[in-house]
Amino acid sequence: TKQTAGAVLPDLDFAAEVSKVLKKAKLIVEGGIFEAREMERVSTINPYAVVVGSAITRPQVITARFNAALKLK
């Protein structure tokens, strides 16, 4: 959408703001979580759940990331 074009994921600032505004809601964070350090950062806002999706369910994405890392060296 126009509102999300160019968004950097995971958008932890947005998730933190939602957590503050909707104090009693169960926050589920989803989008762009591929690395353990991203999960650590997400955990600082204490979400109810985190969806990792493509990081574990799309072999072509996982393979492309490893391939790109090898090309950097």
N, CA, C and O atoms as a Tripos MOL2 file, in Angstrom:
@<TRIPOS>MOLECULE
protein
  292   291    73     0     0
PROTEIN
NO_CHARGES

@<TRIPOS>ATOM
      1 N           0.8380   -1.1790    0.0000 N.3       1 THR1
      2 CA          0.0000    0.0000    0.0000 C.3       1 THR1
      3 C           0.8860    1.2470    0.0000 C.2       1 THR1
      4 O           2.0940    1.1580    0.2210 O.2       1 THR1
      5 N           0.2850    2.3960   -0.2470 N.am      2 LYS2
      6 CA          1.0390    3.6520   -0.1800 C.3       2 LYS2
      7 C           1.6050    3.8600    1.2250 C.2       2 LYS2
      8 O           2.7140    4.3710    1.3820 O.2       2 LYS2
      9 N           0.8530    3.4700    2.2260 N.am      3 GLN3
     10 CA          1.2740    3.6940    3.6080 C.3       3 GLN3
     11 C           2.4550    2.8180    4.0170 C.2       3 GLN3
     12 O           3.2330    3.2040    4.8900 O.2       3 GLN3
     13 N           2.5990    1.6650    3.4100 N.am      4 THR4
     14 CA          3.6710    0.7520    3.8200 C.3       4 THR4
     15 C           4.8020    0.6480    2.8130 C.2       4 THR4
     16 O           5.7780   -0.0590    3.0620 O.2       4 THR4
     17 N           4.6980    1.3310    1.6880 N.am      5 ALA5
     18 CA          5.7630    1.2890    0.6740 C.3       5 ALA5
     19 C           7.0610    1.8040    1.2950 C.2       5 ALA5
     20 O           7.0980    2.8790    1.8930 O.2       5 ALA5
     21 N           8.1120    1.0220    1.1410 N.am      6 GLY6
     22 CA          9.4090    1.4120    1.6720 C.3       6 GLY6
     23 C           9.5990    1.1660    3.1560 C.2       6 GLY6
     24 O          10.6260    1.5440    3.7200 O.2       6 GLY6
     25 N           8.6300    0.5420    3.7930 N.am      7 ALA7
     26 CA          8.7470    0.2670    5.2260 C.3       7 ALA7
     27 C           9.8880   -0.7140    5.4790 C.2       7 ALA7
     28 O          10.0880   -1.6580    4.7150 O.2       7 ALA7
     29 N          10.6250   -0.4850    6.5450 N.am      8 VAL8
     30 CA         11.7050   -1.3810    6.9380 C.3       8 VAL8
     31 C          11.1430   -2.3430    7.9840 C.2       8 VAL8
     32 O          10.5880   -1.9260    9.0000 O.2       8 VAL8
     33 N          11.2980   -3.6210    7.7140 N.am      9 LEU9
     34 CA         10.7820   -4.6450    8.6310 C.3       9 LEU9
     35 C          11.9190   -5.3270    9.3610 C.2       9 LEU9
     36 O          13.0040   -5.4770    8.7990 O.2       9 LEU9
     37 N          11.7050   -5.7400   10.5850 N.am     10 PRO10
     38 CA         10.5020   -5.5440   11.3800 C.3      10 PRO10
     39 C          10.3950   -4.0960   11.8650 C.2      10 PRO10
     40 O          11.3980   -3.4760   12.2190 O.2      10 PRO10
     41 N           9.2020   -3.5780   11.8760 N.am     11 ASP11
     42 CA          8.9520   -2.2040   12.3020 C.3      11 ASP11
     43 C           8.7060   -2.2000   13.8120 C.2      11 ASP11
     44 O           7.5670   -2.1790   14.2780 O.2      11 ASP11
     45 N           9.7920   -2.2200   14.5440 N.am     12 LEU12
     46 CA          9.6890   -2.3130   16.0000 C.3      12 LEU12
     47 C           9.1660   -1.0410   16.6380 C.2      12 LEU12
     48 O           8.5250   -1.0910   17.6880 O.2      12 LEU12
     49 N           9.4310    0.0910   16.0220 N.am     13 ASP13
     50 CA          8.8880    1.3370   16.5620 C.3      13 ASP13
     51 C           7.3630    1.3120   16.5270 C.2      13 ASP13
     52 O           6.7020    1.7030   17.4890 O.2      13 ASP13
     53 N           6.8130    0.8450   15.4000 N.am     14 PHE14
     54 CA          5.3620    0.7420   15.2750 C.3      14 PHE14
     55 C           4.8040   -0.2550   16.2810 C.2      14 PHE14
     56 O           3.8100    0.0240   16.9520 O.2      14 PHE14
     57 N           5.4380   -1.4110   16.3840 N.am     15 ALA15
     58 CA          4.9660   -2.4380   17.3210 C.3      15 ALA15
     59 C           5.0000   -1.9230   18.7560 C.2      15 ALA15
     60 O           4.0780   -2.1840   19.5300 O.2      15 ALA15
     61 N           6.0540   -1.1960   19.1160 N.am     16 ALA16
     62 CA          6.1630   -0.6470   20.4680 C.3      16 ALA16
     63 C           5.0570    0.3760   20.7250 C.2      16 ALA16
     64 O           4.4780    0.4110   21.8110 O.2      16 ALA16
     65 N           4.7670    1.2080   19.7220 N.am     17 GLU17
     66 CA          3.6970    2.2050   19.8630 C.3      17 GLU17
     67 C           2.3370    1.5210   20.0300 C.2      17 GLU17
     68 O           1.5360    1.9290   20.8710 O.2      17 GLU17
     69 N           2.0800    0.4910   19.2380 N.am     18 VAL18
     70 CA          0.8270   -0.2540   19.3570 C.3      18 VAL18
     71 C           0.7250   -0.8680   20.7460 C.2      18 VAL18
     72 O          -0.3420   -0.8450   21.3610 O.2      18 VAL18
     73 N           1.8210   -1.4130   21.2380 N.am     19 SER19
     74 CA          1.8350   -2.0310   22.5590 C.3      19 SER19
     75 C           1.4760   -1.0230   23.6480 C.2      19 SER19
     76 O           0.7510   -1.3480   24.5880 O.2      19 SER19
     77 N           1.9860    0.1970   23.5170 N.am     20 LYS20
     78 CA          1.6890    1.2410   24.5100 C.3      20 LYS20
     79 C           0.2340    1.6840   24.4500 C.2      20 LYS20
     80 O          -0.4020    1.8790   25.4870 O.2      20 LYS20
     81 N          -0.2930    1.8440   23.2440 N.am     21 VAL21
     82 CA         -1.6520    2.3540   23.0670 C.3      21 VAL21
     83 C          -2.6950    1.2980   23.4520 C.2      21 VAL21
     84 O          -3.6890    1.6100   24.1080 O.2      21 VAL21
     85 N          -2.4640    0.0770   23.0470 N.am     22 LEU22
     86 CA         -3.4270   -1.0060   23.3020 C.3      22 LEU22
     87 C          -2.9180   -1.8960   24.4270 C.2      22 LEU22
     88 O          -2.6190   -3.0690   24.2070 O.2      22 LEU22
     89 N          -2.8220   -1.3570   25.5980 N.am     23 LYS23
     90 CA         -2.1750   -2.0240   26.7290 C.3      23 LYS23
     91 C          -2.7220   -3.4070   27.0470 C.2      23 LYS23
     92 O          -1.9590   -4.3020   27.4100 O.2      23 LYS23
     93 N          -4.0190   -3.5950   26.9170 N.am     24 LYS24
     94 CA         -4.6050   -4.8790   27.2960 C.3      24 LYS24
     95 C          -4.7360   -5.8490   26.1220 C.2      24 LYS24
     96 O          -5.0970   -7.0100   26.3170 O.2      24 LYS24
     97 N          -4.4460   -5.3840   24.9060 N.am     25 ALA25
     98 CA         -4.5590   -6.2440   23.7210 C.3      25 ALA25
     99 C          -3.3600   -7.1910   23.6570 C.2      25 ALA25
    100 O          -2.2750   -6.8750   24.1460 O.2      25 ALA25
    101 N          -3.5710   -8.3340   23.0580 N.am     26 LYS26
    102 CA         -2.4840   -9.2860   22.8440 C.3      26 LYS26
    103 C          -1.8220   -8.9500   21.5050 C.2      26 LYS26
    104 O          -2.4030   -9.1630   20.4420 O.2      26 LYS26
    105 N          -0.6140   -8.4300   21.5750 N.am     27 LEU27
    106 CA          0.1100   -7.9990   20.3880 C.3      27 LEU27
    107 C           0.8350   -9.1740   19.7320 C.2      27 LEU27
    108 O           1.6050   -9.8810   20.3820 O.2      27 LEU27
    109 N           0.5830   -9.3690   18.4550 N.am     28 ILE28
    110 CA          1.2840  -10.3780   17.6660 C.3      28 ILE28
    111 C           2.1210   -9.6300   16.6420 C.2      28 ILE28
    112 O           1.5870   -8.9000   15.8070 O.2      28 ILE28
    113 N           3.4300   -9.8110   16.7070 N.am     29 VAL29
    114 CA          4.3550   -9.1200   15.8010 C.3      29 VAL29
    115 C           4.6630  -10.0460   14.6350 C.2      29 VAL29
    116 O           4.9910  -11.2180   14.8240 O.2      29 VAL29
    117 N           4.5530   -9.5030   13.4220 N.am     30 GLU30
    118 CA          4.7960  -10.3070   12.2200 C.3      30 GLU30
    119 C           5.4670   -9.4350   11.1650 C.2      30 GLU30
    120 O           5.1350   -8.2600   11.0060 O.2      30 GLU30
    121 N           6.4000  -10.0210   10.4600 N.am     31 GLY31
    122 CA          6.9800   -9.3460    9.3030 C.3      31 GLY31
    123 C           8.4510   -9.0380    9.4380 C.2      31 GLY31
    124 O           8.8500   -8.2520   10.2970 O.2      31 GLY31
    125 N           9.2570   -9.6470    8.6000 N.am     32 GLY32
    126 CA         10.6650   -9.3120    8.5020 C.3      32 GLY32
    127 C          11.5520   -9.8270    9.6050 C.2      32 GLY32
    128 O          12.6450   -9.2970    9.8070 O.2      32 GLY32
    129 N          11.1230  -10.8350   10.3230 N.am     33 ILE33
    130 CA         11.9450  -11.3790   11.4070 C.3      33 ILE33
    131 C          12.6620  -12.6180   10.8850 C.2      33 ILE33
    132 O          12.0670  -13.6860   10.7460 O.2      33 ILE33
    133 N          13.9580  -12.4530   10.5980 N.am     34 PHE34
    134 CA         14.7480  -13.5300   10.0140 C.3      34 PHE34
    135 C          15.9020  -13.9810   10.8970 C.2      34 PHE34
    136 O          16.3420  -15.1260   10.7920 O.2      34 PHE34
    137 N          16.3930  -13.1210   11.7490 N.am     35 GLU35
    138 CA         17.5860  -13.3970   12.5390 C.3      35 GLU35
    139 C          17.2640  -13.4430   14.0270 C.2      35 GLU35
    140 O          16.2930  -12.8420   14.4860 O.2      35 GLU35
    141 N          18.0940  -14.1620   14.7670 N.am     36 ALA36
    142 CA         17.9000  -14.2580   16.2160 C.3      36 ALA36
    143 C          17.9580  -12.8860   16.8720 C.2      36 ALA36
    144 O          17.1910  -12.6190   17.7970 O.2      36 ALA36
    145 N          18.8490  -12.0130   16.4170 N.am     37 ARG37
    146 CA         18.9480  -10.6830   17.0370 C.3      37 ARG37
    147 C          17.6740   -9.8600   16.8190 C.2      37 ARG37
    148 O          17.3260   -9.0260   17.6550 O.2      37 ARG37
    149 N          16.9770  -10.0910   15.6980 N.am     38 GLU38
    150 CA         15.7030   -9.4100   15.4870 C.3      38 GLU38
    151 C          14.6660   -9.9160   16.4760 C.2      38 GLU38
    152 O          13.8650   -9.1410   16.9980 O.2      38 GLU38
    153 N          14.6830  -11.2060   16.7290 N.am     39 MET39
    154 CA         13.7660  -11.7800   17.7200 C.3      39 MET39
    155 C          14.0760  -11.2190   19.1080 C.2      39 MET39
    156 O          13.1620  -10.9350   19.8810 O.2      39 MET39
    157 N          15.3560  -11.0580   19.4230 N.am     40 GLU40
    158 CA         15.7390  -10.4740   20.7040 C.3      40 GLU40
    159 C          15.2080   -9.0450   20.8320 C.2      40 GLU40
    160 O          14.7010   -8.6600   21.8850 O.2      40 GLU40
    161 N          15.3260   -8.2620   19.7570 N.am     41 ARG41
    162 CA         14.8310   -6.8840   19.7700 C.3      41 ARG41
    163 C          13.3140   -6.8570   19.9210 C.2      41 ARG41
    164 O          12.7760   -6.0330   20.6610 O.2      41 ARG41
    165 N          12.6300   -7.7500   19.2280 N.am     42 VAL42
    166 CA         11.1680   -7.8240   19.3300 C.3      42 VAL42
    167 C          10.7570   -8.1820   20.7610 C.2      42 VAL42
    168 O           9.7630   -7.6640   21.2710 O.2      42 VAL42
    169 N          11.5070   -9.0500   21.3930 N.am     43 SER43
    170 CA         11.1370   -9.5000   22.7420 C.3      43 SER43
    171 C          11.1710   -8.3620   23.7560 C.2      43 SER43
    172 O          10.5500   -8.4710   24.8140 O.2      43 SER43
    173 N          11.8790   -7.2760   23.4620 N.am     44 THR44
    174 CA         11.9410   -6.1610   24.4110 C.3      44 THR44
    175 C          10.5950   -5.4600   24.5740 C.2      44 THR44
    176 O          10.3720   -4.7740   25.5720 O.2      44 THR44
    177 N           9.6970   -5.6250   23.6030 N.am     45 ILE45
    178 CA          8.3700   -5.0190   23.7390 C.3      45 ILE45
    179 C           7.3470   -6.0190   24.2750 C.2      45 ILE45
    180 O           6.1690   -5.6950   24.4230 O.2      45 ILE45
    181 N           7.8080   -7.2300   24.5640 N.am     46 ASN46
    182 CA          6.9940   -8.2490   25.2190 C.3      46 ASN46
    183 C           5.6950   -8.5720   24.4790 C.2      46 ASN46
    184 O           4.6140   -8.4510   25.0550 O.2      46 ASN46
    185 N           5.7860   -8.9800   23.2060 N.am     47 PRO47
    186 CA          4.5570   -9.3260   22.4780 C.3      47 PRO47
    187 C           3.9820  -10.6500   22.9780 C.2      47 PRO47
    188 O           4.6810  -11.4550   23.5930 O.2      47 PRO47
    189 N           2.7300  -10.8520   22.7080 N.am     48 TYR48
    190 CA          2.0630  -12.1120   23.0300 C.3      48 TYR48
    191 C           2.6480  -13.2500   22.1830 C.2      48 TYR48
    192 O           2.8420  -14.3660   22.6660 O.2      48 TYR48
    193 N           2.9240  -12.9390   20.9060 N.am     49 ALA49
    194 CA          3.4760  -13.9390   19.9900 C.3      49 ALA49
    195 C           4.2490  -13.2370   18.8810 C.2      49 ALA49
    196 O           4.0600  -12.0480   18.6210 O.2      49 ALA49
    197 N           5.1300  -14.0080   18.2320 N.am     50 VAL50
    198 CA          5.9060  -13.5120   17.1010 C.3      50 VAL50
    199 C           5.7650  -14.5270   15.9690 C.2      50 VAL50
    200 O           5.9250  -15.7290   16.1790 O.2      50 VAL50
    201 N           5.4630  -14.0350   14.7700 N.am     51 VAL51
    202 CA          5.3450  -14.8770   13.5830 C.3      51 VAL51
    203 C           6.6150  -14.7200   12.7720 C.2      51 VAL51
    204 O           6.9600  -13.6090   12.3690 O.2      51 VAL51
    205 N           7.3250  -15.8340   12.5240 N.am     52 VAL52
    206 CA          8.5660  -15.7490   11.7570 C.3      52 VAL52
    207 C           8.3660  -16.1120   10.2960 C.2      52 VAL52
    208 O           9.2040  -15.7550    9.4670 O.2      52 VAL52
    209 N           7.3130  -16.7910    9.9530 N.am     53 GLY53
    210 CA          6.9340  -17.0630    8.5690 C.3      53 GLY53
    211 C           8.0420  -17.5230    7.6480 C.2      53 GLY53
    212 O           8.5750  -18.6220    7.7980 O.2      53 GLY53
    213 N           8.3910  -16.6620    6.6780 N.am     54 SER54
    214 CA          9.3420  -17.0170    5.6180 C.3      54 SER54
    215 C          10.7000  -17.4640    6.1420 C.2      54 SER54
    216 O          11.4000  -18.2260    5.4750 O.2      54 SER54
    217 N          11.0720  -17.0090    7.3070 N.am     55 ALA55
    218 CA         12.3690  -17.3720    7.8670 C.3      55 ALA55
    219 C          12.5130  -18.8790    8.0670 C.2      55 ALA55
    220 O          13.6270  -19.4000    8.0940 O.2      55 ALA55
    221 N          11.3860  -19.5760    8.2070 N.am     56 ILE56
    222 CA         11.4680  -21.0270    8.4110 C.3      56 ILE56
    223 C          10.6210  -21.8360    7.4380 C.2      56 ILE56
    224 O          10.7510  -23.0590    7.3790 O.2      56 ILE56
    225 N           9.7540  -21.1720    6.6730 N.am     57 THR57
    226 CA          8.8300  -21.9390    5.8310 C.3      57 THR57
    227 C           9.0720  -21.8010    4.3360 C.2      57 THR57
    228 O           8.3950  -22.4630    3.5490 O.2      57 THR57
    229 N          10.0210  -20.9600    3.9170 N.am     58 ARG58
    230 CA         10.2480  -20.7620    2.4860 C.3      58 ARG58
    231 C          11.7030  -21.0680    2.1430 C.2      58 ARG58
    232 O          12.5570  -20.1850    2.2170 O.2      58 ARG58
    233 N          11.9850  -22.3080    1.7720 N.am     59 PRO59
    234 CA         13.3650  -22.7030    1.4980 C.3      59 PRO59
    235 C          14.0600  -21.8260    0.4640 C.2      59 PRO59
    236 O          15.2670  -21.6060    0.5600 O.2      59 PRO59
    237 N          13.3260  -21.3230   -0.5180 N.am     60 GLN60
    238 CA         13.9680  -20.4940   -1.5380 C.3      60 GLN60
    239 C          14.4760  -19.1810   -0.9400 C.2      60 GLN60
    240 O          15.5070  -18.6670   -1.3740 O.2      60 GLN60
    241 N          13.7740  -18.6370    0.0400 N.am     61 VAL61
    242 CA         14.2130  -17.4070    0.7070 C.3      61 VAL61
    243 C          15.4380  -17.6940    1.5660 C.2      61 VAL61
    244 O          16.4060  -16.9330    1.5550 O.2      61 VAL61
    245 N          15.3890  -18.7850    2.3030 N.am     62 ILE62
    246 CA         16.5120  -19.1670    3.1610 C.3      62 ILE62
    247 C          17.7600  -19.3930    2.3160 C.2      62 ILE62
    248 O          18.8330  -18.8940    2.6540 O.2      62 ILE62
    249 N          17.6310  -20.1350    1.2300 N.am     63 THR63
    250 CA         18.7600  -20.4290    0.3500 C.3      63 THR63
    251 C          19.3120  -19.1540   -0.2740 C.2      63 THR63
    252 O          20.5300  -18.9910   -0.3450 O.2      63 THR63
    253 N          18.4650  -18.2610   -0.7210 N.am     64 ALA64
    254 CA         18.9130  -17.0060   -1.3280 C.3      64 ALA64
    255 C          19.6950  -16.1610   -0.3340 C.2      64 ALA64
    256 O          20.6820  -15.5270   -0.7080 O.2      64 ALA64
    257 N          19.2730  -16.1410    0.9200 N.am     65 ARG65
    258 CA         19.9930  -15.3770    1.9400 C.3      65 ARG65
    259 C          21.3770  -15.9440    2.1780 C.2      65 ARG65
    260 O          22.3420  -15.1870    2.2790 O.2      65 ARG65
    261 N          21.4950  -17.2630    2.2700 N.am     66 PHE66
    262 CA         22.8020  -17.8820    2.4510 C.3      66 PHE66
    263 C          23.6850  -17.6410    1.2310 C.2      66 PHE66
    264 O          24.8720  -17.3430    1.3710 O.2      66 PHE66
    265 N          23.1170  -17.7670    0.0520 N.am     67 ASN67
    266 CA         23.8580  -17.5360   -1.1820 C.3      67 ASN67
    267 C          24.3900  -16.1020   -1.2480 C.2      67 ASN67
    268 O          25.5420  -15.8780   -1.6200 O.2      67 ASN67
    269 N          23.5530  -15.1430   -0.8880 N.am     68 ALA68
    270 CA         23.9720  -13.7380   -0.8810 C.3      68 ALA68
    271 C          25.1090  -13.5050    0.1160 C.2      68 ALA68
    272 O          26.0340  -12.7370   -0.1490 O.2      68 ALA68
    273 N          25.0250  -14.1780    1.2620 N.am     69 ALA69
    274 CA         26.0810  -14.0350    2.2700 C.3      69 ALA69
    275 C          27.4130  -14.5810    1.7470 C.2      69 ALA69
    276 O          28.4670  -14.0030    2.0120 O.2      69 ALA69
    277 N          27.3690  -15.6630    1.0240 N.am     70 LEU70
    278 CA         28.5880  -16.2380    0.4680 C.3      70 LEU70
    279 C          29.2050  -15.3240   -0.5740 C.2      70 LEU70
    280 O          30.4290  -15.2440   -0.6810 O.2      70 LEU70
    281 N          28.3830  -14.6400   -1.3370 N.am     71 LYS71
    282 CA         28.8800  -13.7410   -2.3850 C.3      71 LYS71
    283 C          29.5370  -12.5070   -1.8140 C.2      71 LYS71
    284 O          30.3280  -11.8610   -2.5010 O.2      71 LYS71
    285 N          29.2300  -12.1590   -0.5700 N.am     72 LEU72
    286 CA         29.8380  -11.0020    0.0800 C.3      72 LEU72
    287 C          31.2860  -11.2460    0.4690 C.2      72 LEU72
    288 O          32.0510  -10.3000    0.6560 O.2      72 LEU72
    289 N          31.6580  -12.4930    0.5890 N.am     73 LYS73
    290 CA         33.0160  -12.8220    1.0630 C.3      73 LYS73
    291 C          33.9910  -12.9690   -0.0720 C.2      73 LYS73
    292 O          35.1690  -13.2440    0.1580 O.2      73 LYS73
@<TRIPOS>BOND
     1     1     2 1
     2     2     3 1
     3     3     4 2
     4     3     5 am
     5     5     6 1
     6     6     7 1
     7     7     8 2
     8     7     9 am
     9     9    10 1
    10    10    11 1
    11    11    12 2
    12    11    13 am
    13    13    14 1
    14    14    15 1
    15    15    16 2
    16    15    17 am
    17    17    18 1
    18    18    19 1
    19    19    20 2
    20    19    21 am
    21    21    22 1
    22    22    23 1
    23    23    24 2
    24    23    25 am
    25    25    26 1
    26    26    27 1
    27    27    28 2
    28    27    29 am
    29    29    30 1
    30    30    31 1
    31    31    32 2
    32    31    33 am
    33    33    34 1
    34    34    35 1
    35    35    36 2
    36    35    37 am
    37    37    38 1
    38    38    39 1
    39    39    40 2
    40    39    41 am
    41    41    42 1
    42    42    43 1
    43    43    44 2
    44    43    45 am
    45    45    46 1
    46    46    47 1
    47    47    48 2
    48    47    49 am
    49    49    50 1
    50    50    51 1
    51    51    52 2
    52    51    53 am
    53    53    54 1
    54    54    55 1
    55    55    56 2
    56    55    57 am
    57    57    58 1
    58    58    59 1
    59    59    60 2
    60    59    61 am
    61    61    62 1
    62    62    63 1
    63    63    64 2
    64    63    65 am
    65    65    66 1
    66    66    67 1
    67    67    68 2
    68    67    69 am
    69    69    70 1
    70    70    71 1
    71    71    72 2
    72    71    73 am
    73    73    74 1
    74    74    75 1
    75    75    76 2
    76    75    77 am
    77    77    78 1
    78    78    79 1
    79    79    80 2
    80    79    81 am
    81    81    82 1
    82    82    83 1
    83    83    84 2
    84    83    85 am
    85    85    86 1
    86    86    87 1
    87    87    88 2
    88    87    89 am
    89    89    90 1
    90    90    91 1
    91    91    92 2
    92    91    93 am
    93    93    94 1
    94    94    95 1
    95    95    96 2
    96    95    97 am
    97    97    98 1
    98    98    99 1
    99    99   100 2
   100    99   101 am
   101   101   102 1
   102   102   103 1
   103   103   104 2
   104   103   105 am
   105   105   106 1
   106   106   107 1
   107   107   108 2
   108   107   109 am
   109   109   110 1
   110   110   111 1
   111   111   112 2
   112   111   113 am
   113   113   114 1
   114   114   115 1
   115   115   116 2
   116   115   117 am
   117   117   118 1
   118   118   119 1
   119   119   120 2
   120   119   121 am
   121   121   122 1
   122   122   123 1
   123   123   124 2
   124   123   125 am
   125   125   126 1
   126   126   127 1
   127   127   128 2
   128   127   129 am
   129   129   130 1
   130   130   131 1
   131   131   132 2
   132   131   133 am
   133   133   134 1
   134   134   135 1
   135   135   136 2
   136   135   137 am
   137   137   138 1
   138   138   139 1
   139   139   140 2
   140   139   141 am
   141   141   142 1
   142   142   143 1
   143   143   144 2
   144   143   145 am
   145   145   146 1
   146   146   147 1
   147   147   148 2
   148   147   149 am
   149   149   150 1
   150   150   151 1
   151   151   152 2
   152   151   153 am
   153   153   154 1
   154   154   155 1
   155   155   156 2
   156   155   157 am
   157   157   158 1
   158   158   159 1
   159   159   160 2
   160   159   161 am
   161   161   162 1
   162   162   163 1
   163   163   164 2
   164   163   165 am
   165   165   166 1
   166   166   167 1
   167   167   168 2
   168   167   169 am
   169   169   170 1
   170   170   171 1
   171   171   172 2
   172   171   173 am
   173   173   174 1
   174   174   175 1
   175   175   176 2
   176   175   177 am
   177   177   178 1
   178   178   179 1
   179   179   180 2
   180   179   181 am
   181   181   182 1
   182   182   183 1
   183   183   184 2
   184   183   185 am
   185   185   186 1
   186   186   187 1
   187   187   188 2
   188   187   189 am
   189   189   190 1
   190   190   191 1
   191   191   192 2
   192   191   193 am
   193   193   194 1
   194   194   195 1
   195   195   196 2
   196   195   197 am
   197   197   198 1
   198   198   199 1
   199   199   200 2
   200   199   201 am
   201   201   202 1
   202   202   203 1
   203   203   204 2
   204   203   205 am
   205   205   206 1
   206   206   207 1
   207   207   208 2
   208   207   209 am
   209   209   210 1
   210   210   211 1
   211   211   212 2
   212   211   213 am
   213   213   214 1
   214   214   215 1
   215   215   216 2
   216   215   217 am
   217   217   218 1
   218   218   219 1
   219   219   220 2
   220   219   221 am
   221   221   222 1
   222   222   223 1
   223   223   224 2
   224   223   225 am
   225   225   226 1
   226   226   227 1
   227   227   228 2
   228   227   229 am
   229   229   230 1
   230   230   231 1
   231   231   232 2
   232   231   233 am
   233   233   234 1
   234   234   235 1
   235   235   236 2
   236   235   237 am
   237   237   238 1
   238   238   239 1
   239   239   240 2
   240   239   241 am
   241   241   242 1
   242   242   243 1
   243   243   244 2
   244   243   245 am
   245   245   246 1
   246   246   247 1
   247   247   248 2
   248   247   249 am
   249   249   250 1
   250   250   251 1
   251   251   252 2
   252   251   253 am
   253   253   254 1
   254   254   255 1
   255   255   256 2
   256   255   257 am
   257   257   258 1
   258   258   259 1
   259   259   260 2
   260   259   261 am
   261   261   262 1
   262   262   263 1
   263   263   264 2
   264   263   265 am
   265   265   266 1
   266   266   267 1
   267   267   268 2
   268   267   269 am
   269   269   270 1
   270   270   271 1
   271   271   272 2
   272   271   273 am
   273   273   274 1
   274   274   275 1
   275   275   276 2
   276   275   277 am
   277   277   278 1
   278   278   279 1
   279   279   280 2
   280   279   281 am
   281   281   282 1
   282   282   283 1
   283   283   284 2
   284   283   285 am
   285   285   286 1
   286   286   287 1
   287   287   288 2
   288   287   289 am
   289   289   290 1
   290   290   291 1
   291   291   292 2
@<TRIPOS>SUBSTRUCTURE
     1 THR1         2 RESIDUE 1 A THR
     2 LYS2         6 RESIDUE 1 A LYS
     3 GLN3        10 RESIDUE 1 A GLN
     4 THR4        14 RESIDUE 1 A THR
     5 ALA5        18 RESIDUE 1 A ALA
     6 GLY6        22 RESIDUE 1 A GLY
     7 ALA7        26 RESIDUE 1 A ALA
     8 VAL8        30 RESIDUE 1 A VAL
     9 LEU9        34 RESIDUE 1 A LEU
    10 PRO10       38 RESIDUE 1 A PRO
    11 ASP11       42 RESIDUE 1 A ASP
    12 LEU12       46 RESIDUE 1 A LEU
    13 ASP13       50 RESIDUE 1 A ASP
    14 PHE14       54 RESIDUE 1 A PHE
    15 ALA15       58 RESIDUE 1 A ALA
    16 ALA16       62 RESIDUE 1 A ALA
    17 GLU17       66 RESIDUE 1 A GLU
    18 VAL18       70 RESIDUE 1 A VAL
    19 SER19       74 RESIDUE 1 A SER
    20 LYS20       78 RESIDUE 1 A LYS
    21 VAL21       82 RESIDUE 1 A VAL
    22 LEU22       86 RESIDUE 1 A LEU
    23 LYS23       90 RESIDUE 1 A LYS
    24 LYS24       94 RESIDUE 1 A LYS
    25 ALA25       98 RESIDUE 1 A ALA
    26 LYS26      102 RESIDUE 1 A LYS
    27 LEU27      106 RESIDUE 1 A LEU
    28 ILE28      110 RESIDUE 1 A ILE
    29 VAL29      114 RESIDUE 1 A VAL
    30 GLU30      118 RESIDUE 1 A GLU
    31 GLY31      122 RESIDUE 1 A GLY
    32 GLY32      126 RESIDUE 1 A GLY
    33 ILE33      130 RESIDUE 1 A ILE
    34 PHE34      134 RESIDUE 1 A PHE
    35 GLU35      138 RESIDUE 1 A GLU
    36 ALA36      142 RESIDUE 1 A ALA
    37 ARG37      146 RESIDUE 1 A ARG
    38 GLU38      150 RESIDUE 1 A GLU
    39 MET39      154 RESIDUE 1 A MET
    40 GLU40      158 RESIDUE 1 A GLU
    41 ARG41      162 RESIDUE 1 A ARG
    42 VAL42      166 RESIDUE 1 A VAL
    43 SER43      170 RESIDUE 1 A SER
    44 THR44      174 RESIDUE 1 A THR
    45 ILE45      178 RESIDUE 1 A ILE
    46 ASN46      182 RESIDUE 1 A ASN
    47 PRO47      186 RESIDUE 1 A PRO
    48 TYR48      190 RESIDUE 1 A TYR
    49 ALA49      194 RESIDUE 1 A ALA
    50 VAL50      198 RESIDUE 1 A VAL
    51 VAL51      202 RESIDUE 1 A VAL
    52 VAL52      206 RESIDUE 1 A VAL
    53 GLY53      210 RESIDUE 1 A GLY
    54 SER54      214 RESIDUE 1 A SER
    55 ALA55      218 RESIDUE 1 A ALA
    56 ILE56      222 RESIDUE 1 A ILE
    57 THR57      226 RESIDUE 1 A THR
    58 ARG58      230 RESIDUE 1 A ARG
    59 PRO59      234 RESIDUE 1 A PRO
    60 GLN60      238 RESIDUE 1 A GLN
    61 VAL61      242 RESIDUE 1 A VAL
    62 ILE62      246 RESIDUE 1 A ILE
    63 THR63      250 RESIDUE 1 A THR
    64 ALA64      254 RESIDUE 1 A ALA
    65 ARG65      258 RESIDUE 1 A ARG
    66 PHE66      262 RESIDUE 1 A PHE
    67 ASN67      266 RESIDUE 1 A ASN
    68 ALA68      270 RESIDUE 1 A ALA
    69 ALA69      274 RESIDUE 1 A ALA
    70 LEU70      278 RESIDUE 1 A LEU
    71 LYS71      282 RESIDUE 1 A LYS
    72 LEU72      286 RESIDUE 1 A LEU
    73 LYS73      290 RESIDUE 1 A LYS
